[in-house]
Amino acid sequence: MISWYQRPAGDSALKLIGYMLYTSQNLEDEFKERFGVSGDGSKKSELQLEKLNAEDSGVYFCVAQRHGSSLSEQVVQTPAETLKRSGETAKISCSHSIQSYDQILWYKQSDQHPMQLLGYMFGDAAFPERGLNVKMEGSANKDKSCTLTVEGSSLSDQVVQTPSFIQASPGGAAKMTCSHSIQSYNQILWYKRSEHGELTLLGYMYLDNSNPEPGVNVLMEGSADEGRNCSLTLRELSVSSSALYFCAANVNNYEPAYFGKGTKLTVLETGREPVLPTVKLLPPSEKQCRSRKEQENKNKRDIRKKTLVCVASGFYPDHVSVSWFINGLRVREGVQTDGAARRVGESYNITSRLTVLAKHWFSPQTVFNCTVDFFDGNKNTICFDSITSQTADEGMGREKYLTITQNAKLSYMVLIVKSCLYGAFVGLLVWKLQVCLVISDVNHQN
């Protein structure tokens, strides 16, 4: 049997599209109109997509299974059930005995929701999804144990701010909303963060009462109560209105405030149109990790690291987010992205770096992908670049060692031969000189 899954762009949930059980086709209802699967589940299967649209962007997976028997029997997960109070920590362990398998993926399955990827272990390296309050430890190799720790969630997760990006024209208006599910909290504060990081209070909602700051041209509506929506409308926009805006749920001056994830507003300059980014993924430097000290200490080879650099340039406005993927799985560990895009002339640039263990970079046929999600005011466009890892470590392998030693032996033999020839030549010259001297003495005596 071959099953097909879809993971939409910017999401960690996997959706089952359908599967081929031998030659029997089975599609999920939501995919029947434009998707199709064909082939033979015991040999080869194909996925077809028709009338593509932006919502089809994402990563697609196929999974081969043996009907009636599965290697899943060699995967052990404990405990089967766990009961915890809100805010407590839970641990789950997983191990396997499948030859050559070196990854363990962790998923969350909620009622009436698709599976959500929490992260994965690749060998001894952990790659948890950001913002999910999970930690992964151990190893994904055969007969090793991997542990997932689920920690108590932050109350900031209960503050929802939308949309993430807004693009508007000068003189227009922009509206964003905020809601929370924090018990007893009844205030929502609105802030504007400047490009220098300073927060300016625009006003706040207390229950159903709006309290904007004097001189600020904004409109606040709705309610700050739990489960209600509060909106902020910015009026008579100008280029200086471009900034990052935050909402925060609060209850009084003594309790902490919990912030939403922010809304980035860009007011377009007169006459400007959106421009897509150009994405270039640069491989690690060949000289990285080549210090003599590390090469002399064999134990340190396991901790050497390689850094890939992704550069997105030439785009406008600066509504972008950068993501990294290894073999189709999103990576958050080891990622360092510029805090904000940098203005260069009439456009913006942004740089992101991914640092991985050297052994992962040299793992054969590993695909590294840098994806830039660009919002032009109406839709999101995915731009990306990929490279495939090298297939051999730059360290001193057996073949390289043998080559070097053979070359050294050959050079040494050539040097010995040259030395012998040189010695013979010098000896010949000395012998001739002695003969000449003897002949000269004989002639002189005669």
C-alpha positions in Angstrom: 0.0 0.0 0.0 1.2 3.5 -0.8 -0.3 6.5 1.0 0.0 10.2 0.0 0.1 13.1 2.5 0.1 16.9 2.1 1.8 19.4 4.5 0.7 22.9 3.5 3.3 25.7 3.3 3.9 27.3 6.7 2.1 24.5 8.5 3.3 21.5 10.4 0.1 19.4 10.0 -0.1 16.4 7.7 -3.3 15.7 5.8 -4.0 12.3 4.3 -4.8 12.8 0.6 -5.5 9.1 -0.2 -3.8 5.8 -0.9 -3.5 2.9 -3.4 -4.2 -0.5 -1.9 -2.8 -2.7 -4.7 -4.8 -1.2 -7.7 -7.7 0.1 -5.6 -7.9 3.9 -5.4 -9.0 5.6 -2.2 -9.2 9.4 -1.9 -10.3 11.6 1.1 -13.5 13.6 0.4 -11.8 17.1 0.5 -9.3 16.0 -2.2 -11.6 14.1 -4.6 -12.3 17.1 -6.9 -8.8 18.1 -8.0 -6.5 15.3 -6.8 -6.0 11.8 -8.0 -3.8 8.7 -7.2 -3.0 5.9 -9.5 -0.7 2.9 -10.0 -0.2 -0.2 -8.0 0.3 0.1 -4.2 2.7 -2.9 -4.3 5.0 -1.3 -6.9 4.6 2.3 -8.0 2.0 5.0 -7.4 1.5 8.5 -8.8 -0.2 11.6 -7.4 -1.9 14.0 -9.8 -3.0 17.6 -9.1 -5.3 19.6 -11.4 -6.1 23.3 -11.6 -3.3 24.3 -9.2 -3.8 27.3 -6.9 -1.7 29.0 -4.1 -3.3 26.8 -1.4 -1.7 23.7 -3.0 1.8 25.0 -2.1 3.5 22.7 0.4 5.4 19.5 0.8 4.0 16.2 -0.4 4.9 12.8 1.1 4.4 9.2 0.0 4.5 6.4 2.6 5.0 2.7 1.6 3.3 0.2 3.9 2.9 -3.6 3.9 -0.8 -4.4 4.2 -1.4 -6.8 7.1 2.2 -6.6 8.4 4.3 -3.6 9.4 7.7 -2.7 10.8 5.7 -0.7 13.3 5.9 -3.7 15.5 9.6 -2.8 15.9 8.8 0.6 17.2 8.1 0.8 21.0 6.5 3.9 22.6 5.8 4.3 26.3 3.8 5.0 28.3 0.5 4.2 26.5 -1.4 6.8 28.6 -0.4 9.7 30.9 -2.4 12.0 33.0 -1.1 15.4 33.9 -2.5 18.7 35.4 -2.4 21.9 33.5 1.1 23.5 33.5 2.8 20.2 34.4 5.4 18.4 32.3 5.0 15.0 30.5 7.6 12.7 29.1 7.1 10.1 26.3 9.8 7.7 25.1 10.3 6.0 21.8 12.8 3.4 20.5 13.1 1.1 17.4 15.0 -1.9 16.2 14.8 -1.2 12.4 18.1 -1.5 10.6 19.6 1.7 9.1 16.7 3.9 10.4 18.1 7.1 12.1 15.1 9.5 12.4 12.2 9.6 14.9 9.4 12.0 14.2 6.9 13.2 16.9 3.3 14.1 16.1 0.3 15.4 18.0 -3.2 14.1 17.1 -6.0 16.2 18.6 -9.7 15.5 18.3 -11.0 16.5 14.8 -7.7 18.0 13.8 -5.0 16.7 11.4 -1.7 15.4 12.8 0.7 18.2 13.8 4.4 17.7 13.6 6.1 18.6 16.9 9.7 17.9 15.7 12.1 15.1 15.0 15.4 13.5 16.0 18.0 13.0 13.3 20.7 10.8 14.7 21.6 12.5 18.0 20.4 15.9 16.9 17.1 17.4 17.9 14.9 19.6 15.7 11.8 20.7 17.6 9.2 23.0 16.1 9.4 26.5 17.4 6.8 27.7 19.9 5.4 24.3 20.8 7.1 24.0 24.3 8.6 20.6 23.5 12.1 19.2 24.0 13.6 16.2 22.5 16.6 14.2 23.8 18.4 10.9 23.2 19.0 9.3 19.9 17.0 8.1 16.9 19.4 5.3 16.0 18.6 1.6 16.2 18.2 0.3 19.7 18.6 3.7 21.3 15.9 5.7 23.1 14.4 9.1 22.2 12.4 11.2 24.7 9.8 13.8 24.0 9.2 16.3 26.9 5.9 18.3 26.6 6.1 21.3 28.9 3.4 23.5 30.2 2.3 26.1 27.6 2.8 29.9 27.9 -0.3 32.1 28.3 1.0 34.0 25.3 -0.3 31.1 23.2 -3.8 32.1 24.2 -3.5 35.5 22.7 -4.4 35.5 19.0 -3.5 38.5 16.8 -4.4 38.7 13.0 -3.4 39.3 10.3 0.4 38.8 10.3 0.9 41.3 7.5 -1.0 44.3 6.2 -0.1 46.3 3.1 -1.9 49.6 2.5 -1.7 52.8 0.5 -1.0 56.3 1.8 -4.2 58.0 3.1 -5.9 54.7 3.6 -6.7 52.6 6.7 -5.6 49.4 8.3 -7.5 47.1 10.6 -6.1 44.3 12.9 -7.8 42.2 15.5 -6.9 40.6 18.8 -8.6 38.1 21.1 -7.6 36.0 24.1 -8.8 33.1 26.2 -7.1 33.9 29.6 -9.5 33.7 32.4 -10.3 37.0 34.3 -8.2 39.1 31.9 -10.3 42.0 30.7 -7.9 44.5 29.1 -6.2 44.6 25.7 -3.4 47.1 25.1 -2.2 48.2 21.7 1.4 49.1 20.9 3.5 50.4 18.0 7.1 49.3 17.8 9.5 51.6 15.9 12.4 50.4 13.7 14.6 51.1 16.7 12.6 48.7 18.9 10.8 51.3 21.0 7.2 50.5 22.1 4.6 53.3 22.0 1.3 52.8 23.7 -1.6 53.6 21.3 -4.4 53.0 23.8 -6.3 50.1 25.4 -9.7 48.5 25.7 -11.1 47.9 29.2 -14.0 45.6 28.9 -16.1 47.3 26.2 -14.6 50.8 26.8 -12.1 52.3 24.3 -9.3 54.5 25.7 -7.0 55.7 22.9 -4.0 57.9 23.7 -4.4 61.6 23.1 -3.3 62.7 19.6 -3.3 59.2 18.2 -5.6 58.8 15.1 -6.9 55.2 15.9 -10.2 53.6 16.4 -10.7 50.8 19.0 -13.8 48.6 18.9 -15.1 45.4 20.4 -14.4 43.9 23.8 -11.3 42.9 25.8 -13.2 40.1 27.7 -12.1 36.5 27.4 -13.3 35.0 24.1 -14.3 38.3 22.6 -12.7 40.3 19.7 -11.0 43.7 19.9 -10.0 45.6 16.8 -7.6 48.4 16.2 -8.0 50.6 13.1 -5.3 53.0 12.0 -6.6 55.9 9.9 -5.0 58.4 7.5 -2.0 56.2 6.9 1.4 57.6 5.8 4.8 56.0 5.1 5.7 56.7 8.7 2.8 54.4 9.8 4.9 51.4 8.6 5.8 49.5 11.8 5.1 46.4 13.8 2.0 46.5 16.0 1.3 44.4 19.0 -1.7 43.7 21.2 -1.3 42.5 24.8 -3.8 41.0 27.2 -3.8 42.3 30.7 -5.8 42.5 33.9 -4.1 45.0 36.2 -0.8 46.7 36.8 0.4 43.8 39.1 -0.1 40.8 36.8 2.0 40.2 33.7 0.7 41.1 30.2 0.8 38.5 27.5 1.5 39.7 23.9 0.3 38.5 20.6 2.7 37.7 17.7 2.3 41.1 16.1 1.1 42.6 12.8 3.5 44.1 10.4 2.1 47.1 8.5 3.7 48.5 5.4 2.4 51.6 3.7 3.6 51.5 0.1 5.6 54.4 -1.2 3.9 56.3 -4.0 4.3 54.6 -7.4 5.8 51.4 -6.0 4.7 47.9 -6.9 5.6 44.7 -5.0 8.7 42.9 -6.2 9.4 39.2 -5.5 12.7 38.2 -3.8 15.6 36.4 -5.4 16.7 33.5 -3.2 20.2 32.1 -3.2 21.4 29.3 -1.0 25.2 29.2 -0.4 27.0 26.0 0.7 29.3 26.0 3.7 32.9 27.1 3.2 35.3 24.3 2.5 37.7 25.8 5.0 35.2 25.7 7.9 36.1 23.1 10.6 39.7 22.7 9.2 41.5 23.9 12.3 44.6 21.7 13.0 43.5 21.2 16.6 40.2 19.7 15.6 41.7 17.4 13.0 44.3 16.1 15.4 41.7 15.3 18.0 39.6 12.5 16.5 37.0 12.8 19.3 36.1 16.4 18.2 35.1 15.3 14.7 31.6 14.6 16.0 31.0 18.1 17.1 32.3 19.9 14.0 29.6 22.1 12.4 28.9 23.6 9.0 26.9 26.8 8.2 24.7 27.3 5.2 23.8 30.9 4.2 20.5 31.9 2.5 20.3 35.4 1.0 17.0 36.8 -0.2 17.4 40.1 -2.1 15.8 42.7 -4.3 12.2 42.5 -2.8 9.7 45.1 -1.9 8.0 45.5 0.6 9.7 43.7 3.5 6.9 41.2 4.2 8.9 38.0 4.3 9.5 35.1 6.5 12.4 32.5 6.1 12.1 28.8 6.8 14.6 26.0 6.5 14.0 22.4 5.5 16.1 19.2 5.5 14.8 16.4 3.3 11.4 18.1 3.4 11.2 18.4 7.2 11.2 21.9 8.7 14.2 22.8 10.9 14.2 25.4 13.6 17.2 24.4 15.6 20.4 26.1 14.5 18.6 28.8 12.5 19.7 32.5 12.8 17.7 35.0 10.7 18.2 38.7 10.6 15.7 40.4 13.0 14.4 42.6 10.1 15.0 43.0 6.4 17.7 45.6 5.5 16.9 48.4 3.1 19.4 48.6 0.2 18.5 51.3 -2.3 15.0 50.8 -3.5 14.6 47.2 -2.2 15.2 45.0 0.8 17.6 42.1 1.6 17.5 39.5 4.4 20.0 36.8 5.4 19.4 33.6 7.3 21.9 31.0 8.4 21.5 27.3 9.2 24.2 25.6 11.3 24.2 21.8 11.3 26.6 19.1 12.4 29.3 18.4 9.7 28.2 14.7 9.6 24.7 15.9 8.5 26.2 18.1 5.7 28.2 15.1 4.5 25.3 12.6 4.7 24.8 11.5 1.1 21.9 13.0 -0.9 20.7 15.2 2.0 18.6 18.1 0.5 18.8 21.5 2.2 16.1 24.0 1.3 15.7 27.7 2.1 12.1 28.9 1.6 11.1 32.6 1.6 7.4 33.3 2.1 6.6 36.7 0.5 3.3 38.6 1.0 2.5 41.1 -1.7 -0.6 42.5 0.0 -3.0 40.0 -1.6 -1.4 36.6 -1.6 1.6 34.7 -0.4 4.3 33.6 -2.9 6.8 30.9 -2.0 10.4 31.5 -3.4 13.1 29.0 -2.6 16.5 27.6 -3.4 18.0 24.1 -2.6 21.3 22.4 -2.6 22.3 18.7 -2.0 24.9 17.8 0.5 28.4 16.6 -0.4 28.9 12.9 -0.4 32.3 12.7 1.3 33.9 14.4 4.3 36.8 16.6 3.8 38.5 14.7 6.6 41.3 12.2 6.2 39.4 9.2 4.8 41.0 5.8 4.1 41.2 6.3 0.3 42.7 9.8 0.7 45.2 8.5 3.2 46.3 5.7 0.9 46.6 8.1 -2.0 48.8 10.5 0.0 51.0 7.7 1.3 51.4 6.2 -2.1 52.3 9.5 -3.6 54.8 10.1 -0.7 56.4 6.7 -1.4 56.7 7.4 -5.1 58.3 10.8 -4.4 60.7 9.2 -2.0 61.7 6.5 -4.5 62.2 9.2 -7.2 64.4 11.2 -4.8 66.5 8.1 -4.1 67.0 7.3 -7.8 68.0 10.9 -8.5 70.4 10.8 -5.6 72.0 7.6 -6.9 72.3 9.1 -10.4 73.8 12.2 -9.0 76.3 10.2 -6.9 77.3 8.1 -10.0 77.7 11.3 -12.0 80.0 12.9 -9.4 82.0 9.6 -9.1 82.5 9.5 -12.8 83.7 13.1 -12.8 86.2 12.4 -10.0 87.4 9.2 -11.8 88.0 11.2 -15.1 89.8 13.9 -13.2 92.1 11.3 -11.6 92.8 9.7 -14.9 93.6 13.0 -16.5 96.0 13.8 -13.6 97.8 10.5 -14.0 98.2 10.9 -17.8 99.5 14.5 -17.2 102.1 13.2 -14.7 103.3 10.5 -17.2 103.7 13.0 -20.0 105.6 15.4 -17.8 108.0 12.6 -16.7 108.7 11.7 -20.4 
